[in-house]
Amino acid sequence: MTLLVILPAQAYVLYTNVEFSLPWHSYSWSKIHGPSWNMITKIATHGQIFFDRWIPIAGGILLFFFFGFGTDATMMYRSFLLRLGLGRCFPALSHPHICSSRRTSTSSVSPIVSFSSRAKLLFSRTQSIVSR
């Protein structure tokens, strides 16, 4: 799934980078590393925005949201904050239902089964209402 998004985006970035670099000039080490090697030259972009600089940033943010807000990650953040002593400032960090290392379920029913049984119950209720 990720490849379906990344490959076309990177192909477009490659295409635009090649298009912006045309016409190609011959490469010369002495021209690039001449006497003014330590000078930084500012080049006006005339309002042109290079979108490809934002793709890694957006990807990093999406990866953080995907992996950083999971149950294991939030438990790790919470334990780190408690080790720093922030449990005294924020008492909710040390609440017993939050601090358990793993949430244990009293029933052995999987979430998919309970979701499907709830859906069946909802549809049976709506069917009984419609048949009245």
C-alpha positions as CSV (number, residue, x, y, z in Angstrom):
1,M,0.0,0.0,0.0
2,T,2.8,2.4,0.9
3,L,4.6,1.7,-2.4
4,L,1.4,2.7,-4.3
5,V,1.8,6.2,-2.8
6,I,5.5,6.6,-2.6
7,L,6.6,5.3,-6.0
8,P,4.4,7.7,-8.1
9,A,5.3,10.6,-5.8
10,Q,9.0,9.9,-6.1
11,A,8.8,9.4,-9.8
12,Y,7.2,12.8,-10.1
13,V,9.9,14.4,-7.9
14,L,12.6,12.8,-10.1
15,Y,10.9,14.1,-13.3
16,T,10.6,17.7,-11.9
17,N,14.2,17.7,-10.7
18,V,15.5,16.6,-14.1
19,E,13.2,19.1,-15.8
20,F,14.5,22.0,-13.5
21,S,18.1,21.0,-14.1
22,L,17.9,21.3,-17.9
23,P,19.8,22.3,-20.0
24,W,22.7,20.2,-18.6
25,H,26.1,21.7,-18.6
26,S,29.4,19.9,-18.6
27,Y,30.8,19.2,-15.1
28,S,34.0,21.0,-14.0
29,W,35.5,20.4,-10.6
30,S,37.5,23.6,-10.8
31,K,34.4,25.7,-11.5
32,I,32.5,24.3,-8.6
33,H,35.4,24.4,-6.2
34,G,37.0,27.7,-7.3
35,P,38.5,30.5,-5.3
36,S,35.1,31.5,-3.9
37,W,34.4,28.1,-2.4
38,N,33.5,29.4,1.1
39,M,31.0,32.0,-0.1
40,I,27.3,31.2,0.1
41,T,25.3,32.7,-2.7
42,K,21.6,33.4,-2.3
43,I,19.5,32.7,-5.4
44,A,16.1,34.3,-5.8
45,T,13.4,31.7,-6.5
46,H,10.8,34.3,-7.6
47,G,8.1,32.7,-5.6
48,Q,8.7,29.2,-6.9
49,I,8.1,26.6,-4.1
50,F,10.0,23.4,-4.1
51,F,7.4,20.9,-2.9
52,D,9.7,17.9,-2.8
53,R,11.4,19.4,0.4
54,W,8.2,18.8,2.3
55,I,7.6,15.1,1.3
56,P,10.1,13.7,3.9
57,I,8.7,16.0,6.6
58,A,5.1,14.9,5.9
59,G,6.2,11.3,5.8
60,G,7.9,11.6,9.1
61,I,4.8,13.2,10.7
62,L,2.6,10.4,9.3
63,L,5.0,7.7,10.6
64,F,5.0,9.3,14.0
65,F,1.2,9.5,14.1
66,F,1.0,5.9,13.0
67,F,3.5,4.4,15.4
68,G,3.7,7.1,18.1
69,F,0.2,7.0,19.4
70,G,-0.1,3.2,19.8
71,T,-0.8,1.6,23.1
72,D,2.8,0.5,23.6
73,A,4.3,3.9,22.7
74,T,1.9,5.8,25.0
75,M,2.7,3.4,27.9
76,M,6.4,4.0,27.2
77,Y,5.9,7.8,27.2
78,R,4.0,7.5,30.4
79,S,6.6,5.4,32.2
80,F,9.3,7.9,31.1
81,L,7.4,10.8,32.4
82,L,6.8,9.0,35.7
83,R,10.5,8.3,36.0
84,L,11.2,12.0,35.6
85,G,8.9,12.6,38.6
86,L,6.1,14.3,36.7
87,G,3.6,11.9,38.4
88,R,3.5,14.4,41.3
89,C,2.6,17.3,39.0
90,F,0.2,15.3,36.9
91,P,-1.5,12.7,39.1
92,A,-3.4,11.2,36.2
93,L,-0.2,9.7,34.9
94,S,-0.1,7.3,37.8
95,H,-3.7,6.3,37.7
96,P,-4.1,2.5,38.2
97,H,-6.1,1.8,35.1
98,I,-3.5,3.7,33.0
99,C,-0.3,2.3,34.5
100,S,-0.9,-1.3,34.0
101,S,1.8,-2.6,31.7
102,R,-0.7,-4.6,29.6
103,R,-4.4,-4.2,29.6
104,T,-6.0,-7.5,30.4
105,S,-9.5,-8.4,29.2
106,T,-11.9,-10.3,31.5
107,S,-13.6,-11.9,28.5
108,S,-11.9,-14.2,26.0
109,V,-14.0,-12.8,23.1
110,S,-11.9,-11.0,20.4
111,P,-12.8,-7.4,19.5
112,I,-13.9,-8.5,16.0
113,V,-16.4,-11.0,17.4
114,S,-17.8,-8.5,19.9
115,F,-18.0,-5.9,17.1
116,S,-19.9,-8.3,14.9
117,S,-22.2,-9.3,17.6
118,R,-23.0,-5.7,18.4
119,A,-23.6,-5.0,14.7
120,K,-26.0,-8.0,14.6
121,L,-27.8,-6.7,17.7
122,L,-28.1,-3.2,16.1
123,F,-29.5,-4.6,12.9
124,S,-32.0,-6.9,14.7
125,R,-33.3,-3.9,16.7
126,T,-33.7,-1.8,13.5
127,Q,-35.4,-4.6,11.8
128,S,-37.9,-5.0,14.6
129,I,-38.6,-1.3,14.5
130,V,-39.2,-1.3,10.7
131,S,-41.5,-4.4,10.9
132,R,-43.8,-2.6,13.4
